Amino acid sequence: MRRAAPYVLDMAELEHTDIFISGGGVAGLTAAAAFGQAGFSVICADPAPPITDAATEGSDLRTTAFLQPSRQFLDRAGLWERLAPHATPLQIMRIVDAGGEQAEARVAHDFDAADISDLPFGWNLPNWLLSREILAHLATLPNVDFRPGTGTASLLTREAEARVSLTDGSRIAARLVIGADGRSSAVRAAAGIGVRTMRYGQKALAFAVTHPVPHENVSTEIHRSGGPFTLVPLPDHAGRPCSAVVWMERGPEALRLAALPDDAFNAEMTVRSAHLFGSLTLVTRRTVWPIISQVADRMEAERTALVAEAAHVVPPIGAQGLNMSLADLRVLLDLLEQNREDPGARDLLRRYHRARHAEVLARVTGVDALNRASMAEAQGLRDLRLRGLNAIYSVAPVRRVMMRAGLGASG
């Protein structure tokens, strides 16, 4: 990555940039790549140095499935060529109901991308690998300056520019500040933007497993109670089929599972998977993530745009989270390329809010409903969920509309 030569910055000195991005997670780094590739000068800062190896303590073991529109944006940002060799295609989304008296599949329905497209639904990559490859690309962009280990200390906006102070004493004048700093966004708070949060009492365990039954590039979401158990294809590990798993459960149950010895955990997750892939074997450590839905009241303020989890958070269902974030970036970049003279103009940012906020609200509402249905404990509610799944799948036009909606397409 590009780093300025170390020196003591006089407190009266200002560094000038087109865009300052607060947050260096996958969304923030992708934003830096996209806006840098488009020719804007960019400074991106994050208080935590990125972890780019799965074995390192604290690495993000979750995976991201990039849906078709997101792949197009990654190509535009100059990233897809780097990511493609590591990506596992997702041709079929399989939804399994295992909500009977026993933890076994009652019904399985396949949603095949071939019904609506010549391409797969998406491509899956580990989050730690995404950080590694995006950082490698940023190092090739002379107009992008990434500063790991440096946080955003304060934000003051004016009509003509924003002033940002960093934790290392640096002071930046930017025409646009992008808040990509997560669900507890300091940029959002500094801009005075409120947020509505919905809590479920759930947590998600994220890890990877091997299994004897090949996944055949099928993403499988198994519903019983507490939340879905989802296996997403990964490349083989040590000669065995491998999948990333997100297992959502009520909070106390998730913590109990996280504390089990490996052998006991393997046994419980094999049962929870309805034995569809044979005996599952844990091959990474387990990480635990809180599950919420959250929507910012607005996605813009003076000289400020919110993207990704600073603007919206959804449970990990249907690969919506980061794909919604890349849709934010796509819309914002389109608008900025129409107004290069002033990328933080108030009318431009208002147009960004109008273009994204209603769509975000609709998707958060939809994922919230799906998550609540997946949590059903009572047998009658599980049976109702099964009937709903059967009804959607049995009507081909409805099935195709649902698949297109999941990709973010209309029609």
N, C-alpha and C positions, 0 to 999 in steps of 0.2 A: 504494500500500500504506500501511497505518497505520504510522507511526513515532512513537515517543515524542519529545517535545521534548528536544534534547540538554542533558544536565546531568551533573555528576559525582556518581556514586552512592556514598554512604557504604558502606564495605565491610561494615558491620554491618546494613545495610538489606536486607531480602528482598522480592522481588516474588513475589506469590502467584498461581498459576494452576491451573486444573484439570489441564491437559495441557500438557506441554512436548514438542515434536517436534524431534528433532535430525536435520536433513537437509531441504534445500529443493529436491530434484529433483522430477520429476513426481509420484512417489509421496508424498513429504513434503508437497508443496503440496496435493495432493488430500486427504491426511489432514487438513490444516489446514482446508480448505474443508468437508469432511464433518463433522468434530467441531464446528467453529464453527457450521455451519448447524444442527446439532442443539442448539445453545445452550450448549455448554461454552466456557469461556474457554481460549484457546489462545495459546501463544507458540511460534513456529517460527523456528529459526535455522539458517543455513548459511554456512560460511566463504567460499563463492564467490558473488558476486552473480549472479543468473540472467541468462542471455543470451536475449533475446526477439526476435532478428532473425537470419534465416538467413545474412546476409552478414557478420555479425560474427565475427571470429576466435574460435575456440573454441566456436562454437554446436554444439548437438547435431543433426546432420543425419539421425539415424535417425528412423524413423516408428513409430507405435504403432497396431496394429489393435485397437480395442476390440470385444470380442465381446459378444454379446447381454446376458449377465448384468452385464457391466461398464457398459454403457450405462444399465441400470436404476439402478445405484449412482451413476453420475455425475448422473443426474436427481435422485436423492435428495439429493445433495450440492449441488444448485443450479447445476451446471456444464453440463449437456447443452444447455441453451438457448443458451449462448454458443458451444459447440463445434460444434453441428449444422450451422451454415452453412458451416463449413470442412471438413466430413467427407466423405470419398469412400466410398460404400457398397461392400462386398465381397460380391457375390452368389454367386460361384463360386470355389472353391479348386481350382486345376488342378495336378495333380502330373504331371510329365513325366520320363520316364526317357530320358536321352541317354547311357547307359553302354555303347554299342557301340564298335566300333573307331573310328568317326568321331563327331565331336561333332554329332550330329543326333538328333532325337526318334525313339526306337523305339516309344514308346507314350505316350499322354496320357490321363489319366482326370480327369473333372470331378466334383467333389463339390459338388452344388448345394444351397444352403440351402432351396430350395423343397421338397426332399424331406422336410424335418423342421419347417419353420416358414414363416410368412408374411413374416418379416423376413429381411434379409441376415444372413450370418454375423457381420458386424461392419462397422466404419467406421474408415477410416484417417486419421490426422492426423500432421503433423510434430511432433517433440518440442519444438522451439523455440517453435512456435505454441501448444502446450499450455501451456507455462510462461507465455507472454504472457497467454492468456485466463484461466488460473486466478488469476494475480496480479491481474488486473482485477476478478475476483469477490471475492478476499480484501479488496480495498480497500473493498468495500461492507459488510463484516462488522465491526462495532465491537468485537466480542469476540475478534477475531483480530489478533495482533501479529506480523508477519513481519519478521525482522531479517537482511537479507542482509549478507554481509561479516563475519559474527560466528560463530565456531565454538564448539563445546562443549569446554571446557577440562577439566572434571572432573565426576564423578557420584558422589554418596554417597547410598545408600538407607537408609531407616529403616523401621520397621514402619508408621509413620503417614504418611510422606511421603518424597519424594526431594529432595535438594538438588543443584542444578546450578550450576556456575560457568561463565561464558562468557568468551571471550577479550577482551571489552571491559571486564572487571571486574564485570559484572553478576552477581548471585546470585539464583537463582530457587528457590522452594519449589513443587513440583508434586505433585499426588496421583498422577499417572501420567506416566512418561517413555516416549515412543515412539521407538525407534531406527529411523529411516528413512535412515540415513547410509551406505548402500552396502555393498559386499562386504567392505570393510576396516573395518567398523563399530567406531568407538570406544566406542559405547554397549554393544555386544555384549562387547567386551573388558573394559570396566569392570564389567559384570555377571558376569564370569567364565564366560561361556557359550562352550563349544568349538565348533569348526566342522570339517566334513569337506569337502575340496576335491578335485575330479577335474580333471585337466588333459588336454588333447587335442593340444597342439602346434599349435593352430589360431588363426587370427585372422580377423576379419570386416572387410571393407571396406564402408563405408556411404556412399552418394552418391545423386544423382538423375540420371535420363537422360530424353531425349526419343527418340521412335521413330516411324517412319511408320505402323506398323500399330496401330490403336486397341486399348487394353487391354480395353474393354467391361466395366469393373468386375470383371475377373477377376484374382485373385491367382495368380501362376504360380510354382511351385517346381520348378526344373530340377535333376535329380540326374545327376551324372556321377562325379566323384571329388573328394576333398578337402573336400567339404561342399556344401550346396545353394547354388544361385544363384537368389535369389528376387526377383521384381518385384512390387511392390504398387502398385495404382493411386493416382495423384495427379490433381488437376485439371490441365487443359492448361497448358502453359508456352509463351508466345510463339506461341500458335496451333497447337501440336503436342501430340500425346498425350505424357503424362509419367508416369513411374513412379519410386518409390523402390526402390533396389536394396540388398540385403544379399548380399554375395558372400563365402562362407566358404571358406578355403583353408588348407593347411598354412602354418605361420608364415613360413618363408623365401620361399615363393611369394607370399604376401600382401604381404610387404614389397617384393618385386621389382615386383609389379603397381602398388603404391602409388607407386613411384618412376618409372614410365614416363611419357614425354611423352604429352600428351592424345591425339594421333592414334594412337599405338601402343596406348594403353590402350583407346580406342574399338574398334580392330580386334580386340583380344584378347577384350574382353567381348562383342562381337557374335558371335564364334565360340562362346564359352562359353554364350551364350543360345540356342544351336542355331538361330540366325537366325530365331527365331519372331516377332520384332517388327521385322524389317528391321535396318538399320544403327542401332546405338545411339550416341547422342551425349551425352557428359558435360556437365551443366549446373551442377554444383556442384563444390566441392573434394571430395577423398576424405578420409575419416577412417578410422582403423584401431582396432579394438577387440579385446582378448584374449578368447578363448572358454574358459570354464570351466563346470563344474557345482559347486555348493556348497550345503550344507545345514547350518544351525546345529543343535547338539545339542538345544537347546530354543528355544522361541519366547517364553519368559517367564522373569522372575526377580523378585525383590522390587521392587514398584513399577515394573516395566519390561516392556514388550512390544516384540518385534522384528517388523518388517514388511518386505515388499519384499526388496531385495537384501541387507539386513542379516540376513535369515532364510533366503533361498534365491536361487540364481542358476542359470539354465538357458541353454543355447545358444538363439539366436534362430530357433527352429523351431516352427511351428504357433501363433504369436502367444500363447505361454503366459506369458512373463515378467511383463509389467505386469498382465495379467489375473489371474494368481495373486496379485499384490500387492494388487489391488483386492478380491479375495476375502478376503485377510487383513483389510483395513479394514472390509469389510462385516460379517464375523463379529464383529470387535472392537466395532464400533459397536452392533450388535444387543445385545451383552452389556452395554455401558456404559449403553444406554438402559433396561435392566432394573435398573440399580443406580446411579442418578445420585448417590446420597448419597456413594458412595466409588468413583470410576471406576478406582482402582488396587488394589482389594481382592484379596488373594492368591487366594481361591477363584475369583474372576472370571477372573484371569489364567491360572490352571491350566485352567479350562474353555476358554479361548481356545486354549491349547496343544493340548489334547486334540482340539478341533474342527478344527484346521488341520494339525497336524504330520504325521499319517498321510497325509492327502491330498497334502501337499507332497512327502513322500517318494515316493509313488506317481507323481506327475507328473514329478519330477526323474528317477526311474528310467526312465520311459517316454521322455522326451525324450533322455536319455543313449543309450538303445538306438537311437532314430531317428538321432541324430547319428552314432553309430559306423557304422550301416549306410550313411549318406550318404557317409562318408569312403572307402568301399571302393575300393581301387586294382586289385586282381586281377580279371581278367575273369570268372572263375567266381563271385566274390562279387557282382559287378555283376549277373550273370545271376540269381543267387539273389534279389537285391533286386527285380528285375523280376518274378520269379514271385510273390513275396510281395505286391507291389502289385496284380498281376492277381488274385490269390486274394481279397484284401480287397474289391476293387471288384466282382468278379463275383457276390458273394452280397449281394443287396440288404439283408437284415436286418442283416448284419454291417457293411455300409457305413453304414447309418443309426446304428447303435450307436456306431461310431467317430466319426461327425460330432457326435453328442450329447456324447460324452465330450470331444471337443475343445473344445466350448463350456462344459464344466464341468457338464453336466447328466447326470442318470442315466437309465437306461432305453434 
